[in-house]
Structure formats: C-alpha cells, structure tokens
Amino acid sequence: MKKHVIRLAEIANKPSRRIIGLMSGTSLDGLDVALCNVQGNGPETVLKVEQFATIAFTEDFRDNIREIFAKRQIDFQHLCVLNPLIGIEHGKMILDCLKQWNIPAEEIDLIASHGQTVFHAPKKQHNLPDFPNSTLQIGDGDHVAVTTNIITISDFRQKHIAAGGEGAPLAVYGDYFLFSKKGENRILLNMGGIANFTFLPGSLDPSAIFTTDTGPGNTLIDAFTRHFFGKPYDENGAIAASGLVNGTLLNALKSLPFFAAPFPKTTGPEVFNIDFVNKIIADHYLQGISSNDILATLTRFSADTIASAIQRVMKPEETYRIYASGGGAHNPVLMASIREQLPNCQVGLIDELGVSGDAKEAVLFAVLANETVSGDAVDFGEREGVPSVTMGKISFPA
C-alpha cells in the first residue's frame, strides 16, 4: 500500500496529470471515456482532451442494469453482483481504449469513475423526515483500479451529500473552473436523461454561481421511443416532428409540483418515467393519443420546463449566452423549441468553448478527480446546492 500512497503524492505534485474521466448516464447508451491532460487546479485549471470515445453497451448489459434501475422494488442480489461487474467491465473498456489509442496504462495517472446511477432519492423527493439526501452509483472503484492497475477515484456524489448537497448536479464545479469568462453571463445547459444547468456569472464571483436540475431532458423521450418504435432514441427528433403537441397532456405533465418547487432541486427517472406519463394519460382519458403525438408532446415538455427554469433565474437588465451539451443538444426539435422560448439569448453548443458536448460530463469528472488530489475546496459561499468541498474516494490497484 505504501508504494501507492507515494505514487499518489507524486501525482499530486506533478505540473500536469493525465486523467481518464468516465461517465455513464441514465440513458444507458454506453460509457464515455475521455483522456484529459490537466494542469493546475481550481479556477486556474487548464485542460486538453487528448482522446475521447463512447463505448456502446451491449443490450444484455443494458438489460441487467434496467432490472434494478430507478426501481424501488428489486432483486437485491442482482444489485449486489452488478456493483463489481460494472466496475470490471468499465475497467476492460478503458484498457480497450488505451490499446486502440496505443497508450500504455502506465502513462495514465488517474481514473475518474462516476459509476452508474441506479437510484436518486433527495430528501425533497423521498419525504422521509428521519433520513438524509441519498443517491446510489454502482461500479465499484476498487474493481476498476484492480482491473486497470491505475489509481481510481470514484463515488464523487457522497461527499456532496455529506456536506449538505443532494449529490447533483456536480457539473457546477468543473463548469466554473473550465468555462467561466469575465464579462459574459453563461448558462451551461446539459440535457442528458435529466436536464440541468449551471449559471456562471460574468463577475466570476463563485458565490453567485447557481445550479439546478430542471426536470426531464431525454429520459421520457428515449423511454417512449423504445416502447413504441424499438429504437434507443428519436434520431434528429424525426418522430416528434411528425406528431402534434397535445395541449391537455402537456399542461397535465407540467402541473407536477416539482416544477413549482424552489431552486435548487434535483430529480431522476424515479419520478419521470413511463408509469408517470401513462397515469396522466389515463387520468385525462387520452388513451387515443397517437404515439407520434406523445413523442411530440414529451419533447415540448422537456423544452418548456428547461426554458421556464432558465427564465426564472434571468434578470431582465442582464444578457446571457447559453451553451448546450448532452444528447438533447443533438435533437433539433428540442433545441428549436428552447430557442423559440428564449429569444433574447444566444443559444449555441458547448463545443464552441473547446470541449465536445458528448465528452463534457466525462471531462468534468476528470476535473473533480484532479481537485481530489491537487486542489483545495473553493469557497462557493454558505448556500444550498453548492457545498464548498472536494469529492471522491480513492481506490488503489492490488
């Protein structure tokens, strides 16, 4: 063990570190693997993406996760055996990437492993007064470290919760370090399964930074596309574009108390799922609505709730620029609806800031791992949602 501690100290004192960031989101489409060269820390962080790949999951692998994903009643043994399996498989995917990139594992300093979220239960959602905020990511870091022989940092969300946060969104930390710009108010909008945004003030004042989930991004669109059409997602929004928005369904969806709740807040597929939509359809006698119209309505639902959330934090005397990322940024129907509702904002892609939108979340976890070993907690002020902490647990190889 001592040699690993010495190695970790050496990594912490290097002028730059090569860190592999991993992300597997609620869409379960695959593992994002970003090899980053990171210099400095905190607001002085300078990052370059050397390599990036998304390794698609097999359908069997997805099905194994879906057996316990966002479900309150599960086979607990299945959860138990999935935890190491995902860690091992993610480790193998990393080694395959390194082989393809012709990079020896010995040249990698750290792996930043987000793991696979299988349940998210903030206190505002579970409503159990004697229990704290909670979230669960599986894909054990020790198994990643032993499989790859690379020091691995994982389980980032637990320190956030321990310090008073809800375990999400975590993008705010890396967003601030990498993408803040003096004189420009920036809103970094990420549309994965759940949509969230980070507000970065042009003043660069960390205590003015704001982050929250807004509600569904792609999770409902993807779920109903799989259900009705047997496809993983609505490519280019083509199905939604062929349907008509049903006003009754849209208004009923938006009536969920979550949307009126104060910021910041977090949520997940535990709330926004097929059962949630089907109940609303049944309650409003909308069983005759076509599958295309459902997709059109769900796409507009995501756009409306994203735009409404952003509007709530904008000041009329200020100007803002929005940079989008995540799978939703590839959906032209969703993006057009957001632009239509935010006519006074320039809406572009995070790619304009030098990081691929597809790689962004994996990159941000590389930044968090860099902070774990070489940074100090930046003071974001005493407020809900952004505790001033560094995050991550350290796993050494065997």
C-alpha positions as CSV (number, residue, x, y, z in Angstrom):
1,M,0.0,0.0,0.0
2,K,2.8,2.4,0.8
3,K,4.1,2.5,-2.8
4,H,0.6,3.5,-3.9
5,V,0.5,6.4,-1.4
6,I,3.9,7.6,-2.5
7,R,2.7,7.3,-6.1
8,L,-0.4,9.4,-5.3
9,A,1.7,12.1,-3.6
10,E,3.9,12.2,-6.7
11,I,0.9,12.6,-9.0
12,A,-0.5,15.4,-6.7
13,N,2.8,17.3,-7.1
14,K,3.1,16.9,-10.9
15,P,2.7,20.1,-13.1
16,S,0.1,18.2,-15.1
17,R,-1.8,14.9,-14.9
18,R,-3.2,12.5,-17.4
19,I,-6.7,11.6,-16.1
20,I,-9.3,9.4,-17.7
21,G,-12.8,10.6,-17.0
22,L,-15.7,8.2,-17.2
23,M,-19.4,8.8,-17.5
24,S,-22.4,6.5,-18.0
25,G,-25.7,8.4,-17.8
26,T,-29.3,7.5,-17.3
27,S,-29.7,6.8,-21.0
28,L,-27.6,3.7,-20.6
29,D,-26.3,4.1,-24.1
30,G,-22.6,3.5,-23.3
31,L,-19.5,4.5,-21.4
32,D,-17.9,7.9,-22.3
33,V,-14.1,7.7,-21.9
34,A,-12.2,11.0,-22.0
35,L,-8.4,11.1,-21.7
36,C,-7.5,14.5,-20.4
37,N,-4.3,16.4,-19.7
38,V,-5.0,18.6,-16.7
39,Q,-2.7,21.4,-15.4
40,G,-3.2,23.4,-12.3
41,N,-6.4,23.3,-10.2
42,G,-9.4,25.3,-9.2
43,P,-10.0,28.4,-11.3
44,E,-6.5,28.0,-12.7
45,T,-7.3,24.6,-14.3
46,V,-6.2,24.2,-17.9
47,L,-7.5,21.1,-19.6
48,K,-6.9,19.5,-23.0
49,V,-8.9,16.4,-24.2
50,E,-6.3,14.1,-25.8
51,Q,-8.7,11.3,-26.8
52,F,-12.4,10.6,-26.5
53,A,-14.6,7.6,-27.2
54,T,-18.1,6.3,-26.3
55,I,-18.1,2.5,-25.9
56,A,-21.6,1.2,-26.6
57,F,-23.1,-1.2,-24.1
58,T,-24.5,-4.5,-25.3
59,E,-28.2,-4.9,-25.0
60,D,-27.6,-7.7,-22.3
61,F,-25.5,-5.2,-20.3
62,R,-28.3,-2.6,-20.5
63,D,-31.0,-5.1,-19.6
64,N,-29.0,-6.1,-16.5
65,I,-28.9,-2.5,-15.3
66,R,-32.6,-1.9,-16.2
67,E,-33.6,-4.7,-13.9
68,I,-32.7,-2.5,-10.9
69,F,-32.6,1.0,-12.5
70,A,-34.7,3.6,-10.7
71,K,-36.9,0.9,-9.2
72,R,-38.0,0.8,-5.5
73,Q,-38.5,-3.0,-5.5
74,I,-35.6,-5.0,-6.9
75,D,-33.7,-8.3,-6.6
76,F,-31.1,-7.2,-4.0
77,Q,-28.7,-10.0,-5.0
78,H,-28.8,-8.6,-8.6
79,L,-27.8,-5.2,-7.3
80,C,-25.0,-6.7,-5.2
81,V,-23.5,-8.7,-8.1
82,L,-23.8,-5.8,-10.6
83,N,-21.7,-3.5,-8.4
84,P,-18.4,-5.4,-9.1
85,L,-19.4,-6.5,-12.6
86,I,-19.9,-2.9,-13.8
87,G,-16.5,-1.9,-12.3
88,I,-14.8,-4.8,-14.0
89,E,-16.5,-4.1,-17.4
90,H,-15.7,-0.4,-17.2
91,G,-12.1,-1.3,-16.5
92,K,-11.9,-3.6,-19.5
93,M,-13.4,-0.8,-21.7
94,I,-10.7,1.6,-20.5
95,L,-8.0,-1.0,-21.4
96,D,-9.5,-1.5,-24.8
97,C,-9.5,2.3,-25.4
98,L,-5.9,2.6,-24.3
99,K,-4.9,-0.3,-26.6
100,Q,-6.7,1.4,-29.5
101,W,-5.0,4.7,-28.7
102,N,-1.6,3.0,-28.4
103,I,-1.1,4.4,-24.9
104,P,0.4,2.2,-22.1
105,A,-1.7,2.1,-18.9
106,E,1.5,3.1,-17.0
107,E,1.2,6.6,-18.6
108,I,-2.2,7.3,-17.0
109,D,-2.1,8.9,-13.6
110,L,-5.7,8.6,-12.5
111,I,-9.2,7.3,-13.5
112,A,-12.2,9.4,-12.5
113,S,-15.1,6.9,-12.4
114,H,-18.6,8.3,-12.0
115,G,-20.1,4.8,-12.0
116,Q,-23.7,4.0,-12.9
117,T,-26.5,5.9,-11.1
118,V,-29.3,3.4,-10.3
119,F,-31.3,5.4,-7.8
120,H,-31.5,9.0,-6.8
121,A,-33.5,10.0,-3.7
122,P,-33.0,13.5,-2.4
123,K,-34.9,14.3,0.8
124,K,-37.4,16.5,-1.1
125,Q,-38.3,13.5,-3.2
126,H,-38.4,10.6,-0.6
127,N,-40.1,12.8,2.1
128,L,-38.8,10.7,4.9
129,P,-38.0,13.2,7.7
130,D,-35.6,10.9,9.6
131,F,-33.4,10.1,6.5
132,P,-30.9,12.3,4.6
133,N,-30.5,13.0,1.0
134,S,-29.3,9.9,-0.9
135,T,-28.1,8.7,-4.2
136,L,-26.5,5.4,-5.4
137,Q,-24.0,4.8,-8.1
138,I,-22.6,1.3,-8.7
139,G,-19.5,0.1,-10.5
140,D,-17.1,-0.4,-7.7
141,G,-13.9,1.7,-7.8
142,D,-11.7,-1.0,-6.4
143,H,-12.6,-3.3,-9.2
144,V,-11.8,-0.5,-11.8
145,A,-8.4,0.1,-10.1
146,V,-7.5,-3.6,-9.9
147,T,-8.7,-4.3,-13.5
148,T,-6.7,-1.4,-15.0
149,N,-3.8,-1.2,-12.4
150,I,-4.5,2.5,-12.3
151,I,-5.4,4.6,-9.2
152,T,-9.1,5.3,-9.4
153,I,-11.2,8.0,-7.8
154,S,-14.9,7.3,-7.6
155,D,-18.1,7.8,-5.7
156,F,-18.0,11.6,-6.0
157,R,-21.6,12.3,-5.1
158,Q,-21.4,11.0,-1.5
159,K,-19.2,13.9,-0.1
160,H,-21.5,16.4,-1.8
161,I,-24.4,14.8,0.1
162,A,-22.4,14.6,3.4
163,A,-21.7,18.3,3.1
164,G,-25.4,19.2,2.7
165,G,-26.0,18.9,-1.1
166,E,-28.2,16.5,-2.9
167,G,-25.4,14.7,-4.8
168,A,-26.3,16.6,-8.0
169,P,-25.8,18.4,-10.2
170,L,-22.0,18.2,-9.9
171,A,-21.2,19.8,-13.2
172,V,-21.1,23.2,-11.5
173,Y,-17.6,22.7,-10.1
174,G,-15.9,21.8,-13.4
175,D,-18.1,24.3,-15.3
176,Y,-16.8,27.1,-13.1
177,F,-13.1,26.0,-13.3
178,L,-13.2,25.5,-17.1
179,F,-15.8,27.7,-18.7
180,S,-16.2,30.9,-16.7
181,K,-15.5,34.1,-18.6
182,K,-15.2,37.6,-17.2
183,G,-17.9,39.9,-18.7
184,E,-20.1,37.1,-20.1
185,N,-23.0,35.6,-18.2
186,R,-23.0,32.0,-19.3
187,I,-25.7,29.3,-18.8
188,L,-24.3,25.8,-19.4
189,L,-27.3,23.6,-20.2
190,N,-26.8,19.9,-20.1
191,M,-29.6,17.7,-21.5
192,G,-28.9,14.1,-20.6
193,G,-31.7,11.9,-19.2
194,I,-32.4,14.7,-16.7
195,A,-31.7,18.3,-17.8
196,N,-29.7,20.7,-15.6
197,F,-27.9,24.0,-16.0
198,T,-25.1,25.9,-14.3
199,F,-25.2,29.7,-14.3
200,L,-21.7,31.3,-14.5
201,P,-21.8,35.0,-13.7
202,G,-19.6,37.3,-15.8
203,S,-18.4,38.7,-12.4
204,L,-16.6,35.4,-11.8
205,D,-17.9,35.5,-8.2
206,P,-18.1,31.8,-7.1
207,S,-20.8,32.7,-4.5
208,A,-23.1,33.9,-7.3
209,I,-22.9,30.6,-9.2
210,F,-26.1,28.7,-9.4
211,T,-27.1,25.1,-10.5
212,T,-30.2,23.0,-10.6
213,D,-32.0,20.2,-12.3
214,T,-34.9,21.4,-14.4
215,G,-36.7,18.1,-15.0
216,P,-36.6,15.6,-17.9
217,G,-34.2,16.0,-20.7
218,N,-34.2,12.9,-22.8
219,T,-35.4,10.2,-20.3
220,L,-39.0,10.3,-21.3
221,I,-38.4,10.8,-25.0
222,D,-36.0,7.8,-25.0
223,A,-38.2,5.6,-22.9
224,F,-41.3,6.1,-25.2
225,T,-39.2,5.8,-28.4
226,R,-38.0,2.4,-27.2
227,H,-41.5,1.5,-26.1
228,F,-43.3,2.5,-29.3
229,F,-40.7,2.2,-32.0
230,G,-38.0,-0.1,-30.7
231,K,-35.3,2.5,-31.2
232,P,-32.9,3.8,-28.5
233,Y,-33.8,7.4,-29.1
234,D,-35.6,9.8,-31.5
235,E,-32.9,10.5,-34.0
236,N,-32.9,14.1,-35.1
237,G,-36.3,14.5,-33.4
238,A,-37.9,13.0,-36.5
239,I,-40.7,11.2,-34.7
240,A,-41.6,14.2,-32.6
241,A,-41.5,16.4,-35.8
242,S,-44.1,14.1,-37.4
243,G,-46.6,14.5,-34.5
244,L,-48.6,17.2,-32.9
245,V,-48.3,18.6,-29.4
246,N,-51.3,17.6,-27.3
247,G,-52.1,20.6,-25.1
248,T,-54.1,18.7,-22.5
249,L,-51.3,16.2,-21.9
250,L,-48.6,18.9,-21.9
251,N,-50.4,21.0,-19.3
252,A,-51.0,18.0,-17.1
253,L,-47.4,17.0,-17.3
254,K,-46.3,20.5,-16.3
255,S,-48.6,20.5,-13.3
256,L,-46.3,18.2,-11.3
257,P,-45.4,20.0,-8.0
258,F,-41.7,19.5,-8.8
259,F,-41.8,22.4,-11.3
260,A,-43.2,24.9,-8.8
261,A,-40.7,23.9,-6.1
262,P,-37.9,26.3,-5.3
263,F,-34.4,26.1,-6.7
264,P,-32.0,24.3,-6.4
265,K,-33.5,20.9,-6.7
266,T,-32.7,17.5,-8.2
267,T,-34.7,14.6,-9.6
268,G,-34.4,11.5,-11.7
269,P,-36.1,8.7,-13.7
270,E,-37.6,7.6,-10.3
271,V,-40.1,10.4,-10.9
272,F,-40.0,10.9,-14.7
273,N,-40.8,7.5,-16.2
274,I,-43.3,5.7,-18.4
275,D,-45.6,5.0,-15.5
276,F,-45.8,8.7,-14.6
277,V,-46.8,9.6,-18.2
278,N,-49.3,6.7,-18.6
279,K,-51.0,7.6,-15.3
280,I,-51.6,11.2,-16.6
281,I,-52.8,9.8,-19.9
282,A,-55.3,7.6,-18.1
283,D,-56.4,10.3,-15.7
284,H,-57.2,12.6,-18.5
285,Y,-58.8,10.0,-20.8
286,L,-56.2,10.5,-23.5
287,Q,-55.7,6.8,-24.4
288,G,-56.4,7.5,-28.0
289,I,-53.5,9.9,-28.5
290,S,-51.1,8.6,-31.2
291,S,-47.5,7.5,-30.4
292,N,-46.1,10.3,-32.6
293,D,-48.2,12.9,-30.8
294,I,-46.9,11.6,-27.4
295,L,-43.3,12.0,-28.6
296,A,-44.1,15.5,-29.9
297,T,-45.6,16.4,-26.5
298,L,-42.8,14.9,-24.4
299,T,-40.2,16.8,-26.5
300,R,-42.1,20.0,-26.0
301,F,-42.5,19.1,-22.3
302,S,-38.7,19.0,-21.9
303,A,-38.2,22.2,-23.8
304,D,-40.9,24.1,-21.9
305,T,-39.6,23.1,-18.5
306,I,-36.0,23.8,-19.4
307,A,-36.8,27.2,-20.8
308,S,-39.1,28.1,-17.8
309,A,-36.4,27.2,-15.3
310,I,-33.8,29.3,-17.1
311,Q,-36.2,32.2,-17.3
312,R,-36.7,32.1,-13.6
313,V,-33.0,33.0,-12.9
314,M,-32.5,35.5,-15.6
315,K,-32.5,39.3,-14.8
316,P,-34.2,41.5,-17.4
317,E,-31.3,44.0,-17.4
318,E,-28.6,41.3,-18.0
319,T,-27.7,39.5,-21.1
320,Y,-26.9,35.7,-21.2
321,R,-25.4,33.2,-23.5
322,I,-26.5,29.5,-23.4
323,Y,-24.1,26.6,-24.3
324,A,-25.9,23.3,-24.6
325,S,-24.5,19.8,-24.3
326,G,-25.7,16.2,-23.8
327,G,-27.8,14.1,-26.1
328,G,-30.6,16.7,-26.2
329,A,-28.2,19.1,-28.0
330,H,-28.4,16.7,-31.0
331,N,-32.2,16.9,-31.1
332,P,-33.1,19.8,-33.5
333,V,-36.8,19.8,-32.5
334,L,-35.9,20.2,-28.8
335,M,-33.2,22.8,-29.5
336,A,-35.5,24.8,-31.8
337,S,-38.3,24.9,-29.1
338,I,-35.8,26.1,-26.5
339,R,-34.5,28.9,-28.8
340,E,-38.1,29.9,-29.6
341,Q,-38.8,30.4,-25.9
342,L,-35.6,32.2,-25.1
343,P,-35.4,34.7,-28.0
344,N,-33.2,37.2,-26.1
345,C,-30.5,34.6,-25.5
346,Q,-27.8,33.3,-27.9
347,V,-28.2,29.5,-27.8
348,G,-25.2,27.5,-29.0
349,L,-23.2,24.4,-28.2
350,I,-20.6,23.8,-25.6
351,D,-18.3,22.7,-28.4
352,E,-17.7,26.4,-29.1
353,L,-15.8,26.5,-25.8
354,G,-13.3,23.8,-26.9
355,V,-14.9,20.7,-25.3
356,S,-17.1,18.3,-27.2
357,G,-20.6,18.3,-25.8
358,D,-20.6,14.5,-25.9
359,A,-17.4,14.4,-23.8
360,K,-18.2,17.1,-21.4
361,E,-19.6,15.1,-18.5
362,A,-16.7,12.6,-18.6
363,V,-14.3,15.6,-18.8
364,L,-15.9,17.2,-15.7
365,F,-15.3,14.1,-13.6
366,A,-11.7,14.2,-14.6
367,V,-11.6,17.8,-13.3
368,L,-13.2,16.6,-10.0
369,A,-10.5,13.9,-9.7
370,N,-7.8,16.4,-10.3
371,E,-9.3,18.5,-7.4
372,T,-9.3,15.5,-5.2
373,V,-5.5,15.0,-5.4
374,S,-4.2,18.5,-6.0
375,G,-6.9,21.1,-5.2
376,D,-8.4,22.9,-2.2
377,A,-12.1,23.4,-1.7
378,V,-13.2,26.7,-3.4
379,D,-15.5,28.8,-1.3
380,F,-18.8,28.9,-3.1
381,G,-20.5,30.6,-0.1
382,E,-22.9,29.2,2.5
383,R,-25.9,28.2,0.4
384,E,-27.9,25.2,-0.6
385,G,-26.8,23.1,-3.6
386,V,-23.1,24.0,-3.9
387,P,-21.2,22.9,-0.8
388,S,-17.5,24.0,-0.8
389,V,-15.9,20.6,-0.9
390,T,-13.7,18.3,-2.9
391,M,-15.1,14.9,-3.7
392,G,-14.2,11.3,-4.5
393,K,-12.9,8.2,-2.8
394,I,-9.5,6.8,-3.7
395,S,-9.0,3.1,-4.8
396,F,-5.5,1.7,-5.2
397,P,-4.6,-1.2,-7.5
398,A,-3.8,-4.5,-5.9
